């Protein structure tokens, strides 16, 4: 066995380097100048830019990132969430943006408390957000306000819970559906659309 220690991931020097890079990164600088009250924090490490923004400013910030000709973030690559069980706020919704014209990327994060898992939908800005937000809703339970069709995308409608949450019981039994189910599929669909259980 080796006595070597694992390298530290964050040192005071690397944190200072990240802050210095963030201050000089053109996208992060533009965000800080335009939305000083909306950007909670930002960091840049080896060119990887990240900004944490307030939930109520998300749509306005994203519209600026998309529409400003110097930034031109014309592509929403991904939407996901991270569950930091035991930390407050527990969840982060994470957006990865890319500019085809400018060839730069940005990661946006929104921190959310477990009791208030709501963010505005970005489908009016990027149509591709539709399925990405549905996936995040399905797996984590994040509500995307204003989404045109927020429902499960991977799991069946009767599935209970959100399986990528860290407190989801992996041995949990789910309602039986399909062949052998006590209710035919057509009846289940009809009950789901009418709001019955």
Rosetta constraint file for C-alpha pairs under 8 A:
AtomPair CA 10 CA 14 HARMONIC 5.96 0.50
AtomPair CA 10 CA 15 HARMONIC 6.54 0.50
AtomPair CA 11 CA 15 HARMONIC 6.15 0.50
AtomPair CA 12 CA 16 HARMONIC 6.18 0.50
AtomPair CA 13 CA 17 HARMONIC 6.16 0.50
AtomPair CA 14 CA 18 HARMONIC 6.11 0.50
AtomPair CA 15 CA 19 HARMONIC 6.31 0.50
AtomPair CA 16 CA 20 HARMONIC 6.10 0.50
AtomPair CA 17 CA 21 HARMONIC 6.10 0.50
AtomPair CA 17 CA 45 HARMONIC 7.56 0.50
AtomPair CA 18 CA 22 HARMONIC 6.05 0.50
AtomPair CA 18 CA 43 HARMONIC 5.50 0.50
AtomPair CA 18 CA 44 HARMONIC 5.03 0.50
AtomPair CA 18 CA 45 HARMONIC 5.13 0.50
AtomPair CA 19 CA 23 HARMONIC 6.23 0.50
AtomPair CA 19 CA 42 HARMONIC 7.67 0.50
AtomPair CA 19 CA 43 HARMONIC 5.71 0.50
AtomPair CA 19 CA 44 HARMONIC 6.81 0.50
AtomPair CA 20 CA 24 HARMONIC 6.54 0.50
AtomPair CA 21 CA 25 HARMONIC 5.97 0.50
AtomPair CA 21 CA 43 HARMONIC 7.23 0.50
AtomPair CA 21 CA 44 HARMONIC 5.38 0.50
AtomPair CA 21 CA 45 HARMONIC 6.78 0.50
AtomPair CA 21 CA 47 HARMONIC 7.79 0.50
AtomPair CA 22 CA 28 HARMONIC 6.25 0.50
AtomPair CA 22 CA 29 HARMONIC 7.39 0.50
AtomPair CA 22 CA 42 HARMONIC 6.35 0.50
AtomPair CA 22 CA 43 HARMONIC 4.88 0.50
AtomPair CA 22 CA 44 HARMONIC 4.68 0.50
AtomPair CA 22 CA 45 HARMONIC 7.85 0.50
AtomPair CA 22 CA 49 HARMONIC 7.12 0.50
AtomPair CA 23 CA 28 HARMONIC 7.03 0.50
AtomPair CA 23 CA 29 HARMONIC 6.02 0.50
AtomPair CA 24 CA 28 HARMONIC 7.81 0.50
AtomPair CA 24 CA 29 HARMONIC 6.63 0.50
AtomPair CA 25 CA 29 HARMONIC 5.93 0.50
AtomPair CA 25 CA 44 HARMONIC 7.40 0.50
AtomPair CA 25 CA 49 HARMONIC 7.61 0.50
AtomPair CA 26 CA 30 HARMONIC 6.06 0.50
AtomPair CA 27 CA 31 HARMONIC 6.26 0.50
AtomPair CA 27 CA 71 HARMONIC 6.81 0.50
AtomPair CA 27 CA 106 HARMONIC 7.93 0.50
AtomPair CA 28 CA 32 HARMONIC 6.12 0.50
AtomPair CA 28 CA 42 HARMONIC 6.97 0.50
AtomPair CA 28 CA 49 HARMONIC 7.19 0.50
AtomPair CA 28 CA 50 HARMONIC 7.83 0.50
AtomPair CA 28 CA 51 HARMONIC 7.07 0.50
AtomPair CA 29 CA 33 HARMONIC 6.13 0.50
AtomPair CA 30 CA 34 HARMONIC 6.09 0.50
AtomPair CA 31 CA 35 HARMONIC 5.66 0.50
AtomPair CA 31 CA 36 HARMONIC 7.48 0.50
AtomPair CA 31 CA 39 HARMONIC 7.30 0.50
AtomPair CA 31 CA 61 HARMONIC 7.74 0.50
AtomPair CA 32 CA 36 HARMONIC 4.97 0.50
AtomPair CA 32 CA 39 HARMONIC 6.38 0.50
AtomPair CA 35 CA 39 HARMONIC 6.25 0.50
AtomPair CA 35 CA 61 HARMONIC 7.48 0.50
AtomPair CA 38 CA 53 HARMONIC 5.47 0.50
AtomPair CA 38 CA 54 HARMONIC 5.37 0.50
AtomPair CA 38 CA 57 HARMONIC 5.91 0.50
AtomPair CA 39 CA 51 HARMONIC 6.75 0.50
AtomPair CA 39 CA 52 HARMONIC 5.92 0.50
AtomPair CA 39 CA 53 HARMONIC 4.48 0.50
AtomPair CA 39 CA 54 HARMONIC 6.58 0.50
AtomPair CA 40 CA 51 HARMONIC 7.58 0.50
AtomPair CA 40 CA 52 HARMONIC 5.42 0.50
AtomPair CA 40 CA 53 HARMONIC 5.34 0.50
AtomPair CA 40 CA 54 HARMONIC 6.66 0.50
AtomPair CA 41 CA 51 HARMONIC 5.93 0.50
AtomPair CA 41 CA 52 HARMONIC 5.33 0.50
AtomPair CA 41 CA 53 HARMONIC 7.29 0.50
AtomPair CA 42 CA 49 HARMONIC 7.53 0.50
AtomPair CA 42 CA 50 HARMONIC 5.54 0.50
AtomPair CA 42 CA 51 HARMONIC 4.21 0.50
AtomPair CA 42 CA 52 HARMONIC 6.07 0.50
AtomPair CA 43 CA 49 HARMONIC 6.00 0.50
AtomPair CA 43 CA 50 HARMONIC 5.38 0.50
AtomPair CA 43 CA 51 HARMONIC 6.56 0.50
AtomPair CA 44 CA 48 HARMONIC 5.28 0.50
AtomPair CA 44 CA 49 HARMONIC 4.35 0.50
AtomPair CA 44 CA 50 HARMONIC 6.16 0.50
AtomPair CA 45 CA 49 HARMONIC 6.80 0.50
AtomPair CA 48 CA 105 HARMONIC 7.58 0.50
AtomPair CA 48 CA 106 HARMONIC 7.30 0.50
AtomPair CA 49 CA 105 HARMONIC 7.22 0.50
AtomPair CA 49 CA 106 HARMONIC 5.37 0.50
AtomPair CA 49 CA 107 HARMONIC 6.25 0.50
AtomPair CA 50 CA 106 HARMONIC 5.96 0.50
AtomPair CA 50 CA 107 HARMONIC 4.64 0.50
AtomPair CA 50 CA 108 HARMONIC 5.79 0.50
AtomPair CA 50 CA 109 HARMONIC 7.49 0.50
AtomPair CA 51 CA 106 HARMONIC 7.74 0.50
AtomPair CA 51 CA 107 HARMONIC 6.42 0.50
AtomPair CA 51 CA 108 HARMONIC 5.04 0.50
AtomPair CA 51 CA 109 HARMONIC 6.27 0.50
AtomPair CA 52 CA 108 HARMONIC 5.77 0.50
AtomPair CA 52 CA 109 HARMONIC 4.59 0.50
AtomPair CA 52 CA 110 HARMONIC 5.74 0.50
AtomPair CA 52 CA 111 HARMONIC 7.51 0.50
AtomPair CA 53 CA 57 HARMONIC 6.99 0.50
AtomPair CA 53 CA 58 HARMONIC 6.53 0.50
AtomPair CA 53 CA 108 HARMONIC 7.04 0.50
AtomPair CA 53 CA 109 HARMONIC 6.22 0.50
AtomPair CA 53 CA 110 HARMONIC 5.50 0.50
AtomPair CA 53 CA 111 HARMONIC 7.87 0.50
AtomPair CA 54 CA 58 HARMONIC 6.37 0.50
AtomPair CA 54 CA 110 HARMONIC 6.05 0.50
AtomPair CA 54 CA 111 HARMONIC 7.44 0.50
AtomPair CA 55 CA 110 HARMONIC 5.82 0.50
AtomPair CA 55 CA 111 HARMONIC 7.50 0.50
AtomPair CA 55 CA 112 HARMONIC 7.90 0.50
AtomPair CA 55 CA 119 HARMONIC 5.82 0.50
AtomPair CA 55 CA 120 HARMONIC 7.51 0.50
AtomPair CA 56 CA 119 HARMONIC 7.45 0.50
AtomPair CA 56 CA 120 HARMONIC 7.63 0.50
AtomPair CA 57 CA 61 HARMONIC 6.06 0.50
AtomPair CA 58 CA 62 HARMONIC 6.08 0.50
AtomPair CA 58 CA 110 HARMONIC 7.83 0.50
AtomPair CA 58 CA 119 HARMONIC 7.82 0.50
AtomPair CA 58 CA 120 HARMONIC 7.18 0.50
AtomPair CA 59 CA 63 HARMONIC 6.09 0.50
AtomPair CA 59 CA 120 HARMONIC 6.58 0.50
AtomPair CA 59 CA 121 HARMONIC 7.71 0.50
AtomPair CA 59 CA 122 HARMONIC 6.58 0.50
AtomPair CA 60 CA 64 HARMONIC 6.30 0.50
AtomPair CA 61 CA 65 HARMONIC 6.27 0.50
AtomPair CA 62 CA 66 HARMONIC 6.10 0.50
AtomPair CA 62 CA 125 HARMONIC 7.76 0.50
AtomPair CA 63 CA 67 HARMONIC 5.93 0.50
AtomPair CA 63 CA 125 HARMONIC 6.69 0.50
AtomPair CA 64 CA 68 HARMONIC 5.60 0.50
AtomPair CA 65 CA 71 HARMONIC 5.85 0.50
AtomPair CA 65 CA 72 HARMONIC 6.26 0.50
AtomPair CA 65 CA 73 HARMONIC 5.60 0.50
AtomPair CA 66 CA 71 HARMONIC 6.92 0.50
AtomPair CA 66 CA 72 HARMONIC 4.98 0.50
AtomPair CA 66 CA 73 HARMONIC 4.43 0.50
AtomPair CA 66 CA 74 HARMONIC 5.55 0.50
AtomPair CA 66 CA 125 HARMONIC 7.91 0.50
AtomPair CA 67 CA 71 HARMONIC 7.59 0.50
AtomPair CA 67 CA 72 HARMONIC 5.94 0.50
AtomPair CA 67 CA 73 HARMONIC 7.52 0.50
AtomPair CA 68 CA 72 HARMONIC 5.68 0.50
AtomPair CA 70 CA 102 HARMONIC 7.98 0.50
AtomPair CA 71 CA 99 HARMONIC 7.23 0.50
AtomPair CA 71 CA 102 HARMONIC 7.10 0.50
AtomPair CA 72 CA 99 HARMONIC 5.61 0.50
AtomPair CA 72 CA 100 HARMONIC 7.92 0.50
AtomPair CA 72 CA 101 HARMONIC 6.90 0.50
AtomPair CA 72 CA 102 HARMONIC 6.98 0.50
AtomPair CA 73 CA 97 HARMONIC 6.22 0.50
AtomPair CA 73 CA 98 HARMONIC 5.34 0.50
AtomPair CA 73 CA 99 HARMONIC 4.17 0.50
AtomPair CA 73 CA 100 HARMONIC 7.38 0.50
AtomPair CA 73 CA 105 HARMONIC 7.96 0.50
AtomPair CA 74 CA 97 HARMONIC 7.81 0.50
AtomPair CA 74 CA 98 HARMONIC 6.61 0.50
AtomPair CA 74 CA 99 HARMONIC 5.37 0.50
AtomPair CA 74 CA 100 HARMONIC 6.75 0.50
AtomPair CA 75 CA 97 HARMONIC 5.86 0.50
AtomPair CA 75 CA 98 HARMONIC 5.18 0.50
AtomPair CA 75 CA 99 HARMONIC 6.16 0.50
AtomPair CA 75 CA 100 HARMONIC 7.32 0.50
AtomPair CA 75 CA 126 HARMONIC 7.29 0.50
AtomPair CA 76 CA 95 HARMONIC 7.37 0.50
AtomPair CA 76 CA 96 HARMONIC 6.15 0.50
AtomPair CA 76 CA 97 HARMONIC 4.71 0.50
AtomPair CA 76 CA 98 HARMONIC 6.41 0.50
AtomPair CA 76 CA 126 HARMONIC 6.57 0.50
AtomPair CA 76 CA 128 HARMONIC 7.01 0.50
AtomPair CA 76 CA 129 HARMONIC 7.04 0.50
AtomPair CA 77 CA 95 HARMONIC 7.60 0.50
AtomPair CA 77 CA 96 HARMONIC 5.36 0.50
AtomPair CA 77 CA 97 HARMONIC 5.62 0.50
AtomPair CA 77 CA 98 HARMONIC 6.71 0.50
AtomPair CA 78 CA 94 HARMONIC 7.91 0.50
AtomPair CA 78 CA 95 HARMONIC 5.74 0.50
AtomPair CA 78 CA 96 HARMONIC 5.17 0.50
AtomPair CA 78 CA 97 HARMONIC 7.40 0.50
AtomPair CA 78 CA 129 HARMONIC 7.88 0.50
AtomPair CA 78 CA 132 HARMONIC 6.51 0.50
AtomPair CA 79 CA 93 HARMONIC 7.17 0.50
AtomPair CA 79 CA 94 HARMONIC 5.67 0.50
AtomPair CA 79 CA 95 HARMONIC 4.68 0.50
AtomPair CA 79 CA 96 HARMONIC 6.62 0.50
AtomPair CA 79 CA 129 HARMONIC 7.36 0.50
AtomPair CA 79 CA 132 HARMONIC 5.46 0.50
AtomPair CA 79 CA 133 HARMONIC 6.37 0.50
AtomPair CA 79 CA 136 HARMONIC 7.01 0.50
AtomPair CA 80 CA 93 HARMONIC 5.81 0.50
AtomPair CA 80 CA 94 HARMONIC 5.26 0.50
AtomPair CA 80 CA 95 HARMONIC 6.73 0.50
AtomPair CA 80 CA 132 HARMONIC 7.36 0.50
AtomPair CA 80 CA 133 HARMONIC 7.61 0.50
AtomPair CA 80 CA 135 HARMONIC 7.79 0.50
AtomPair CA 80 CA 136 HARMONIC 5.43 0.50
AtomPair CA 81 CA 91 HARMONIC 6.81 0.50
AtomPair CA 81 CA 92 HARMONIC 5.44 0.50
AtomPair CA 81 CA 93 HARMONIC 4.24 0.50
AtomPair CA 81 CA 94 HARMONIC 5.56 0.50
AtomPair CA 81 CA 136 HARMONIC 6.44 0.50
AtomPair CA 81 CA 140 HARMONIC 6.99 0.50
AtomPair CA 82 CA 91 HARMONIC 5.63 0.50
AtomPair CA 82 CA 92 HARMONIC 5.23 0.50
AtomPair CA 82 CA 93 HARMONIC 6.53 0.50
AtomPair CA 82 CA 94 HARMONIC 7.53 0.50
AtomPair CA 83 CA 90 HARMONIC 5.98 0.50
AtomPair CA 83 CA 91 HARMONIC 4.79 0.50
AtomPair CA 83 CA 92 HARMONIC 6.84 0.50
AtomPair CA 83 CA 164 HARMONIC 7.98 0.50
AtomPair CA 83 CA 165 HARMONIC 6.04 0.50
AtomPair CA 83 CA 166 HARMONIC 6.44 0.50
AtomPair CA 84 CA 88 HARMONIC 7.92 0.50
AtomPair CA 84 CA 89 HARMONIC 7.89 0.50
AtomPair CA 84 CA 90 HARMONIC 4.93 0.50
AtomPair CA 84 CA 91 HARMONIC 5.90 0.50
AtomPair CA 84 CA 166 HARMONIC 7.88 0.50
AtomPair CA 85 CA 90 HARMONIC 5.71 0.50
AtomPair CA 85 CA 91 HARMONIC 7.93 0.50
AtomPair CA 85 CA 166 HARMONIC 6.35 0.50
AtomPair CA 85 CA 167 HARMONIC 7.49 0.50
AtomPair CA 86 CA 90 HARMONIC 6.78 0.50
AtomPair CA 88 CA 113 HARMONIC 6.78 0.50
AtomPair CA 89 CA 111 HARMONIC 6.17 0.50
AtomPair CA 89 CA 112 HARMONIC 5.59 0.50
AtomPair CA 89 CA 113 HARMONIC 4.68 0.50
AtomPair CA 89 CA 114 HARMONIC 7.19 0.50
AtomPair CA 90 CA 111 HARMONIC 7.61 0.50
AtomPair CA 90 CA 112 HARMONIC 6.52 0.50
AtomPair CA 90 CA 113 HARMONIC 5.60 0.50
AtomPair CA 90 CA 114 HARMONIC 6.00 0.50
AtomPair CA 91 CA 111 HARMONIC 5.83 0.50
AtomPair CA 91 CA 112 HARMONIC 5.09 0.50
AtomPair CA 91 CA 113 HARMONIC 6.30 0.50
AtomPair CA 91 CA 114 HARMONIC 6.76 0.50
AtomPair CA 92 CA 109 HARMONIC 6.16 0.50
AtomPair CA 92 CA 110 HARMONIC 5.36 0.50
AtomPair CA 92 CA 111 HARMONIC 4.37 0.50
AtomPair CA 92 CA 112 HARMONIC 5.83 0.50
AtomPair CA 93 CA 109 HARMONIC 5.61 0.50
AtomPair CA 93 CA 110 HARMONIC 5.19 0.50
AtomPair CA 93 CA 111 HARMONIC 6.55 0.50
AtomPair CA 93 CA 112 HARMONIC 7.54 0.50
AtomPair CA 94 CA 107 HARMONIC 6.92 0.50
AtomPair CA 94 CA 108 HARMONIC 5.77 0.50
AtomPair CA 94 CA 109 HARMONIC 4.56 0.50
AtomPair CA 94 CA 110 HARMONIC 6.63 0.50
AtomPair CA 95 CA 107 HARMONIC 5.65 0.50
AtomPair CA 95 CA 108 HARMONIC 5.01 0.50
AtomPair CA 95 CA 109 HARMONIC 6.29 0.50
AtomPair CA 96 CA 105 HARMONIC 7.27 0.50
AtomPair CA 96 CA 106 HARMONIC 5.95 0.50
AtomPair CA 96 CA 107 HARMONIC 4.66 0.50
AtomPair CA 96 CA 108 HARMONIC 6.47 0.50
AtomPair CA 97 CA 105 HARMONIC 5.59 0.50
AtomPair CA 97 CA 106 HARMONIC 5.17 0.50
AtomPair CA 97 CA 107 HARMONIC 6.27 0.50
AtomPair CA 97 CA 108 HARMONIC 7.79 0.50
AtomPair CA 98 CA 103 HARMONIC 7.02 0.50
AtomPair CA 98 CA 104 HARMONIC 5.85 0.50
AtomPair CA 98 CA 105 HARMONIC 4.47 0.50
AtomPair CA 98 CA 106 HARMONIC 6.53 0.50
AtomPair CA 99 CA 103 HARMONIC 5.23 0.50
AtomPair CA 99 CA 104 HARMONIC 5.44 0.50
AtomPair CA 99 CA 105 HARMONIC 6.45 0.50
AtomPair CA 100 CA 104 HARMONIC 7.52 0.50
AtomPair CA 112 CA 116 HARMONIC 6.60 0.50
AtomPair CA 112 CA 117 HARMONIC 5.84 0.50
AtomPair CA 112 CA 118 HARMONIC 7.55 0.50
AtomPair CA 113 CA 117 HARMONIC 6.30 0.50
AtomPair CA 117 CA 141 HARMONIC 7.34 0.50
AtomPair CA 117 CA 142 HARMONIC 5.07 0.50
AtomPair CA 117 CA 143 HARMONIC 5.99 0.50
AtomPair CA 118 CA 142 HARMONIC 5.91 0.50
AtomPair CA 118 CA 143 HARMONIC 4.69 0.50
AtomPair CA 118 CA 144 HARMONIC 5.88 0.50
AtomPair CA 118 CA 145 HARMONIC 6.68 0.50
AtomPair CA 119 CA 142 HARMONIC 7.61 0.50
AtomPair CA 119 CA 143 HARMONIC 6.48 0.50
AtomPair CA 119 CA 144 HARMONIC 5.19 0.50
AtomPair CA 119 CA 145 HARMONIC 6.06 0.50
AtomPair CA 120 CA 144 HARMONIC 5.27 0.50
AtomPair CA 120 CA 145 HARMONIC 4.68 0.50
AtomPair CA 120 CA 146 HARMONIC 6.45 0.50
AtomPair CA 120 CA 147 HARMONIC 7.92 0.50
AtomPair CA 121 CA 129 HARMONIC 7.76 0.50
AtomPair CA 121 CA 133 HARMONIC 7.54 0.50
AtomPair CA 121 CA 144 HARMONIC 4.76 0.50
AtomPair CA 121 CA 145 HARMONIC 5.38 0.50
AtomPair CA 121 CA 146 HARMONIC 5.54 0.50
AtomPair CA 121 CA 147 HARMONIC 5.30 0.50
AtomPair CA 122 CA 126 HARMONIC 6.18 0.50
AtomPair CA 122 CA 127 HARMONIC 7.84 0.50
AtomPair CA 122 CA 129 HARMONIC 6.01 0.50
AtomPair CA 122 CA 130 HARMONIC 7.94 0.50
AtomPair CA 122 CA 147 HARMONIC 7.84 0.50
AtomPair CA 123 CA 127 HARMONIC 4.85 0.50
AtomPair CA 123 CA 128 HARMONIC 6.87 0.50
AtomPair CA 123 CA 129 HARMONIC 5.03 0.50
AtomPair CA 123 CA 130 HARMONIC 5.61 0.50
AtomPair CA 123 CA 147 HARMONIC 6.66 0.50
AtomPair CA 123 CA 148 HARMONIC 7.94 0.50
AtomPair CA 128 CA 132 HARMONIC 6.99 0.50
AtomPair CA 129 CA 133 HARMONIC 5.74 0.50
AtomPair CA 130 CA 134 HARMONIC 6.36 0.50
AtomPair CA 130 CA 147 HARMONIC 7.26 0.50
AtomPair CA 130 CA 148 HARMONIC 7.81 0.50
AtomPair CA 130 CA 149 HARMONIC 7.86 0.50
AtomPair CA 131 CA 135 HARMONIC 6.14 0.50
AtomPair CA 131 CA 153 HARMONIC 7.48 0.50
AtomPair CA 132 CA 136 HARMONIC 6.40 0.50
AtomPair CA 133 CA 137 HARMONIC 6.08 0.50
AtomPair CA 133 CA 144 HARMONIC 6.88 0.50
AtomPair CA 133 CA 150 HARMONIC 7.83 0.50
AtomPair CA 134 CA 138 HARMONIC 6.03 0.50
AtomPair CA 134 CA 150 HARMONIC 5.80 0.50
AtomPair CA 134 CA 151 HARMONIC 6.20 0.50
AtomPair CA 134 CA 152 HARMONIC 6.16 0.50
AtomPair CA 134 CA 153 HARMONIC 5.96 0.50
AtomPair CA 135 CA 139 HARMONIC 6.13 0.50
AtomPair CA 135 CA 152 HARMONIC 7.05 0.50
AtomPair CA 135 CA 153 HARMONIC 5.93 0.50
AtomPair CA 135 CA 154 HARMONIC 7.13 0.50
AtomPair CA 136 CA 140 HARMONIC 5.66 0.50
AtomPair CA 136 CA 141 HARMONIC 6.90 0.50
AtomPair CA 136 CA 142 HARMONIC 6.40 0.50
AtomPair CA 137 CA 141 HARMONIC 4.40 0.50
AtomPair CA 137 CA 142 HARMONIC 4.66 0.50
AtomPair CA 137 CA 143 HARMONIC 6.12 0.50
AtomPair CA 137 CA 144 HARMONIC 7.56 0.50
AtomPair CA 137 CA 150 HARMONIC 7.60 0.50
AtomPair CA 137 CA 151 HARMONIC 7.52 0.50
AtomPair CA 137 CA 152 HARMONIC 7.04 0.50
AtomPair CA 138 CA 142 HARMONIC 7.96 0.50
AtomPair CA 138 CA 151 HARMONIC 7.25 0.50
AtomPair CA 138 CA 152 HARMONIC 4.92 0.50
AtomPair CA 138 CA 153 HARMONIC 6.48 0.50
AtomPair CA 138 CA 154 HARMONIC 7.03 0.50
AtomPair CA 138 CA 155 HARMONIC 7.13 0.50
AtomPair CA 138 CA 162 HARMONIC 6.21 0.50
AtomPair CA 139 CA 162 HARMONIC 4.80 0.50
AtomPair CA 139 CA 163 HARMONIC 5.55 0.50
AtomPair CA 139 CA 164 HARMONIC 5.25 0.50
AtomPair CA 139 CA 165 HARMONIC 7.31 0.50
AtomPair CA 140 CA 162 HARMONIC 5.07 0.50
AtomPair CA 140 CA 163 HARMONIC 6.97 0.50
AtomPair CA 140 CA 164 HARMONIC 5.84 0.50
AtomPair CA 140 CA 165 HARMONIC 5.74 0.50
AtomPair CA 141 CA 161 HARMONIC 7.81 0.50
AtomPair CA 141 CA 162 HARMONIC 5.96 0.50
AtomPair CA 143 CA 150 HARMONIC 7.98 0.50
AtomPair CA 144 CA 150 HARMONIC 7.37 0.50
AtomPair CA 151 CA 157 HARMONIC 7.98 0.50
AtomPair CA 152 CA 156 HARMONIC 6.89 0.50
AtomPair CA 152 CA 157 HARMONIC 6.49 0.50
AtomPair CA 155 CA 159 HARMONIC 6.44 0.50
AtomPair CA 157 CA 192 HARMONIC 7.31 0.50
AtomPair CA 158 CA 175 HARMONIC 6.66 0.50
AtomPair CA 159 CA 174 HARMONIC 6.21 0.50
AtomPair CA 159 CA 175 HARMONIC 6.76 0.50
AtomPair CA 160 CA 174 HARMONIC 6.70 0.50
AtomPair CA 160 CA 175 HARMONIC 7.97 0.50
AtomPair CA 161 CA 168 HARMONIC 7.27 0.50
AtomPair CA 162 CA 168 HARMONIC 6.89 0.50
AtomPair CA 163 CA 168 HARMONIC 5.66 0.50
AtomPair CA 163 CA 170 HARMONIC 7.81 0.50
AtomPair CA 164 CA 168 HARMONIC 7.05 0.50
AtomPair CA 176 CA 180 HARMONIC 7.63 0.50
AtomPair CA 176 CA 181 HARMONIC 5.48 0.50
AtomPair CA 176 CA 182 HARMONIC 7.91 0.50
AtomPair CA 177 CA 181 HARMONIC 4.87 0.50
AtomPair CA 177 CA 182 HARMONIC 7.90 0.50
AtomPair CA 177 CA 183 HARMONIC 7.76 0.50
AtomPair CA 177 CA 185 HARMONIC 7.58 0.50
AtomPair CA 178 CA 184 HARMONIC 7.40 0.50
AtomPair CA 178 CA 185 HARMONIC 6.61 0.50
AtomPair CA 183 CA 187 HARMONIC 6.33 0.50
AtomPair CA 183 CA 188 HARMONIC 6.46 0.50
AtomPair CA 184 CA 188 HARMONIC 6.42 0.50
AtomPair CA 185 CA 189 HARMONIC 6.20 0.50
AtomPair CA 186 CA 190 HARMONIC 6.14 0.50
AtomPair CA 187 CA 191 HARMONIC 6.11 0.50
AtomPair CA 188 CA 192 HARMONIC 6.09 0.50
AtomPair CA 189 CA 193 HARMONIC 6.22 0.50
AtomPair CA 190 CA 194 HARMONIC 6.19 0.50
AtomPair CA 191 CA 195 HARMONIC 6.01 0.50
AtomPair CA 191 CA 196 HARMONIC 4.83 0.50
AtomPair CA 191 CA 197 HARMONIC 6.34 0.50
AtomPair CA 192 CA 196 HARMONIC 6.09 0.50
AtomPair CA 192 CA 197 HARMONIC 7.06 0.50
